[in-house]
Amino acid sequence: MRKHTMGLLAMAAASTLALSACGGAEVGGEPEGGASEGGDGITIGIKYDQPGLGLQDGAEYTGFDVDVARYVANELGYSEDQITFKETPSANRESMLQNGDVDMIFATYSITDERKDVIDFAGPYFVAGQDLLVAADNTDITGPQDLEGKNLCSVTGSTSAEKIKTDYAEGVQLLERPGYAECVTALAAGQVDAVTTDDIILAGLAAANGDGNLKVVGAPFSEEQYGVGLPKGSDRCEDINAAITKMIDDGTWEELIATNTEGADYTPNADLNPPTPAACA
């Protein structure tokens, strides 16, 4: 079983990838450029800068999203050397599907009605929720309501921290950083009391920290259904949903969660996970 742990220095280096231009990556001889055609290969969009979910380290791609993508691709008939992983920044996901740059996307891609107007989704394969990352020995913060007067870090441009300030703790002091690795560094140094985003992203960051000094609070206060992004009108939805269901039933889903969040003391919301894929449109 592969272990996805690395130090904060490696995390910070990985986080800078978010600022790089979107580009192709060869995995098994598939050329850079547009999505693959026919049965020769498949191009899958992932994140390159999220430890535990989608992370590029040289020629290696790791994380829960990546592992789920590999499982699904295998069920669709593609071997490992037929998969091309391509960086898919959040702001570019819909356009990359519409332009044919990728065949499908596994990238913490929340299913929303607005997105379904322009693309299709299979899944969900995971249901996340906004949560908090704190020091492992912290007993004062059990939810967002406990952040009154405390310091909270989130990524520049994210709405996660503002949601807490608006809905739960008006007096929270917000600190923005370019990436979550920088937020985790601030948390480990005692500069902030908590970091906020989706729980499984926080778990990946805690696992990547590698020394067991951080924990996910485990009181999610939103619901984000992670789906597989597909071009509008794709005929792959039913087969992908069947693959996700098989992955859950054969125990692989649970194993992949455990492997990619090892050391984070993280358990997914059992009321929402594992999910049942929605009917295809």
C-alpha positions as CSV (number, residue, x, y, z in Angstrom):
1,M,0.0,0.0,0.0
2,R,1.5,3.3,-1.0
3,K,1.9,5.9,1.8
4,H,1.3,9.5,0.9
5,T,3.3,11.4,3.5
6,M,5.7,14.3,3.0
7,G,7.0,17.2,4.9
8,L,5.8,20.8,4.9
9,L,8.6,21.8,2.6
10,A,7.4,19.4,-0.1
11,M,3.9,20.6,0.4
12,A,4.9,24.2,-0.1
13,A,6.7,23.3,-3.3
14,A,3.7,21.4,-4.5
15,S,1.4,24.3,-3.8
16,T,3.3,26.5,-6.2
17,L,2.1,24.2,-9.0
18,A,-1.3,25.9,-8.7
19,L,0.2,29.0,-10.2
20,S,1.6,27.2,-13.2
21,A,0.0,27.1,-16.6
22,C,-2.3,24.2,-17.4
23,G,-0.4,21.6,-19.4
24,G,-0.4,18.0,-20.5
25,A,1.6,15.2,-19.0
26,E,2.7,12.0,-20.6
27,V,1.7,8.9,-18.7
28,G,2.2,5.8,-20.8
29,G,3.1,7.4,-24.1
30,E,-0.1,9.5,-24.7
31,P,1.0,12.8,-26.3
32,E,0.3,16.3,-24.9
33,G,-2.7,18.2,-26.3
34,G,-6.4,17.3,-26.7
35,A,-8.3,14.5,-25.2
36,S,-7.7,11.0,-26.5
37,E,-9.9,9.6,-29.3
38,G,-11.3,6.1,-29.6
39,G,-9.9,3.2,-27.6
40,D,-6.2,4.1,-27.7
41,G,-6.1,6.1,-24.4
42,I,-8.0,8.4,-22.1
43,T,-7.1,11.9,-20.8
44,I,-8.1,12.6,-17.2
45,G,-8.1,16.0,-15.5
46,I,-6.8,16.1,-11.9
47,K,-5.4,18.6,-9.5
48,Y,-1.6,18.7,-9.2
49,D,-1.3,20.6,-5.9
50,Q,-3.6,18.9,-3.4
51,P,-1.8,16.3,-1.2
52,G,-3.9,13.3,-0.5
53,L,-6.3,14.1,-3.4
54,G,-4.4,15.0,-6.6
55,L,-0.7,15.7,-6.4
56,Q,2.1,15.6,-9.0
57,D,5.6,14.7,-7.8
58,G,7.8,14.4,-10.9
59,A,6.3,11.7,-13.0
60,E,4.2,10.3,-10.2
61,Y,0.6,11.2,-9.5
62,T,-1.0,10.4,-6.2
63,G,-4.1,11.0,-4.1
64,F,-7.7,9.7,-3.6
65,D,-9.0,11.4,-6.8
66,V,-6.1,10.0,-8.8
67,D,-6.7,6.5,-7.4
68,V,-10.4,6.6,-8.0
69,A,-9.7,7.8,-11.6
70,R,-7.4,4.9,-12.2
71,Y,-9.9,2.4,-10.8
72,V,-12.7,3.8,-13.0
73,A,-10.5,4.0,-16.1
74,N,-9.5,0.3,-15.6
75,E,-13.2,-0.6,-15.4
76,L,-13.8,1.3,-18.6
77,G,-11.1,-0.9,-20.3
78,Y,-8.0,1.4,-20.0
79,S,-4.7,0.1,-18.7
80,E,-2.4,2.3,-16.7
81,D,-0.2,3.1,-19.7
82,Q,-3.2,4.3,-21.6
83,I,-4.0,7.1,-19.0
84,T,-2.8,10.6,-19.5
85,F,-3.2,12.9,-16.5
86,K,-3.6,16.6,-17.2
87,E,-3.6,19.5,-14.7
88,T,-7.1,20.9,-14.4
89,P,-7.3,24.1,-12.3
90,S,-10.6,24.8,-10.7
91,A,-11.3,27.9,-12.9
92,N,-10.7,25.9,-16.1
93,R,-12.6,22.7,-15.5
94,E,-15.7,23.4,-17.5
95,S,-13.9,24.9,-20.5
96,M,-11.4,22.0,-20.6
97,L,-14.3,19.6,-20.9
98,Q,-16.1,21.8,-23.5
99,N,-12.9,22.2,-25.6
100,G,-12.1,18.5,-25.5
101,D,-8.9,18.9,-23.6
102,V,-9.8,16.1,-21.2
103,D,-12.2,13.2,-21.4
104,M,-13.3,13.4,-17.7
105,I,-12.3,15.1,-14.5
106,F,-11.6,13.9,-11.0
107,A,-10.6,17.1,-9.1
108,T,-12.7,17.7,-6.0
109,Y,-15.4,18.8,-8.5
110,S,-18.6,19.6,-6.7
111,I,-21.8,18.8,-8.5
112,T,-24.0,21.9,-8.9
113,D,-27.0,22.8,-10.9
114,E,-25.1,25.7,-12.5
115,R,-22.3,23.4,-13.7
116,K,-24.8,20.8,-15.0
117,D,-26.1,23.4,-17.4
118,V,-22.9,23.2,-19.4
119,I,-21.4,19.8,-18.5
120,D,-22.5,16.4,-17.3
121,F,-21.5,14.6,-14.1
122,A,-21.3,10.9,-13.0
123,G,-21.2,10.0,-9.3
124,P,-20.8,11.3,-6.7
125,Y,-17.9,9.2,-5.5
126,F,-17.4,11.2,-2.3
127,V,-19.4,13.7,-0.2
128,A,-17.2,16.3,1.5
129,G,-18.1,19.0,4.0
130,Q,-16.4,22.2,5.1
131,D,-14.5,21.6,8.3
132,L,-11.6,22.8,10.3
133,L,-8.0,21.7,10.7
134,V,-6.5,22.4,14.2
135,A,-3.6,21.3,16.3
136,A,-3.9,17.7,17.5
137,D,-4.0,18.8,21.1
138,N,-6.6,21.5,20.6
139,T,-9.7,20.9,22.7
140,D,-11.2,24.4,22.5
141,I,-12.3,24.3,18.8
142,T,-15.1,21.8,18.2
143,G,-16.8,23.7,15.3
144,P,-17.0,27.0,13.5
145,Q,-18.9,28.6,16.4
146,D,-15.7,28.3,18.6
147,L,-13.7,30.6,16.3
148,E,-14.9,33.9,17.8
149,G,-11.9,36.0,18.5
150,K,-9.5,33.4,17.0
151,N,-7.3,33.4,13.9
152,L,-8.4,31.5,10.8
153,C,-6.5,30.8,7.6
154,S,-7.9,30.1,4.2
155,V,-6.7,30.5,0.6
156,T,-7.0,33.9,-1.1
157,G,-10.2,34.1,-3.0
158,S,-11.9,31.2,-1.2
159,T,-15.4,31.7,0.3
160,S,-14.8,29.2,3.1
161,A,-13.5,31.6,5.7
162,E,-16.1,34.3,4.8
163,K,-18.8,31.7,5.3
164,I,-17.6,31.2,8.9
165,K,-17.3,34.9,9.6
166,T,-20.8,35.5,8.2
167,D,-22.7,32.5,9.6
168,Y,-20.8,31.4,12.8
169,A,-18.2,33.7,14.3
170,E,-18.4,37.4,13.3
171,G,-15.3,38.2,15.4
172,V,-13.0,35.7,13.7
173,Q,-9.8,37.2,12.4
174,L,-9.1,36.0,8.8
175,L,-5.7,35.4,7.3
176,E,-5.3,34.7,3.6
177,R,-2.5,32.7,2.0
178,P,-1.8,31.8,-1.6
179,G,-2.2,28.1,-1.0
180,Y,-3.3,25.6,1.7
181,A,0.3,24.5,2.3
182,E,1.1,28.0,3.5
183,C,-2.0,27.9,5.8
184,V,-0.8,24.6,7.3
185,T,2.7,26.1,7.9
186,A,1.0,29.1,9.7
187,L,-1.0,26.6,11.8
188,A,2.0,24.5,12.7
189,A,3.8,27.6,13.7
190,G,1.0,28.8,16.0
191,Q,0.2,31.9,13.8
192,V,-3.4,30.8,13.3
193,D,-5.8,28.6,15.3
194,A,-7.4,26.8,12.4
195,V,-7.5,26.3,8.7
196,T,-10.8,25.7,6.8
197,T,-11.8,24.1,3.5
198,D,-13.4,20.7,2.6
199,D,-12.7,18.0,5.2
200,I,-11.0,15.5,2.9
201,I,-8.7,18.3,1.6
202,L,-7.8,19.1,5.2
203,A,-7.2,15.4,5.9
204,G,-4.8,15.2,3.0
205,L,-2.9,18.2,4.2
206,A,-2.7,16.7,7.7
207,A,-1.5,13.4,6.3
208,A,1.1,15.2,4.2
209,N,2.4,17.0,7.3
210,G,3.4,13.6,8.5
211,D,4.1,14.1,12.2
212,G,0.6,13.7,13.6
213,N,0.4,17.1,15.2
214,L,-2.7,18.2,13.2
215,K,-6.3,16.9,13.2
216,V,-9.6,17.5,11.4
217,V,-12.2,18.6,13.9
218,G,-14.8,16.3,12.3
219,A,-17.8,18.5,12.5
220,P,-18.6,19.3,8.8
221,F,-21.0,22.1,8.2
222,S,-21.7,21.9,4.5
223,E,-22.2,19.3,1.8
224,E,-20.1,19.0,-1.3
225,Q,-20.8,16.1,-3.7
226,Y,-17.6,15.3,-5.6
227,G,-18.6,14.1,-9.1
228,V,-16.8,13.0,-12.3
229,G,-16.9,15.8,-14.8
230,L,-17.9,14.8,-18.3
231,P,-18.5,16.7,-21.6
232,K,-22.2,17.4,-22.2
233,G,-23.9,14.5,-23.8
234,S,-21.2,12.0,-22.8
235,D,-22.2,8.3,-23.1
236,R,-19.9,7.3,-20.2
237,C,-22.0,8.2,-17.2
238,E,-23.7,4.8,-16.7
239,D,-20.5,2.9,-17.0
240,I,-18.7,5.3,-14.6
241,N,-21.5,5.0,-12.0
242,A,-21.3,1.2,-12.3
243,A,-17.5,1.4,-11.7
244,I,-18.0,3.6,-8.6
245,T,-20.6,1.3,-7.2
246,K,-18.2,-1.7,-7.7
247,M,-15.4,0.2,-6.1
248,I,-17.5,0.9,-3.0
249,D,-18.9,-2.7,-2.8
250,D,-15.5,-4.4,-3.1
251,G,-13.9,-2.4,-0.3
252,T,-11.5,-0.4,-2.5
253,W,-13.2,2.9,-1.8
254,E,-12.7,2.5,1.9
255,E,-9.1,1.4,1.4
256,L,-8.3,4.4,-0.8
257,I,-9.7,6.8,1.8
258,A,-7.6,5.2,4.5
259,T,-4.4,5.1,2.5
260,N,-4.6,8.7,1.3
261,T,-5.4,10.2,4.7
262,E,-3.2,8.0,6.8
263,G,-2.0,9.8,9.9
264,A,-4.7,12.4,9.8
265,D,-7.1,10.8,12.3
266,Y,-9.8,11.3,9.7
267,T,-13.2,9.5,9.2
268,P,-15.5,10.6,6.4
269,N,-19.0,11.7,7.4
270,A,-20.8,8.3,7.8
271,D,-24.2,9.9,7.2
272,L,-23.2,10.8,3.7
273,N,-20.5,8.3,2.8
274,P,-20.0,6.2,0.9
275,P,-22.4,7.8,-1.5
276,T,-24.8,6.3,-4.0
277,P,-24.2,7.6,-7.5
278,A,-27.1,9.6,-8.9
279,A,-29.1,8.5,-11.9
280,C,-27.6,9.7,-15.1
281,A,-29.5,12.5,-16.9
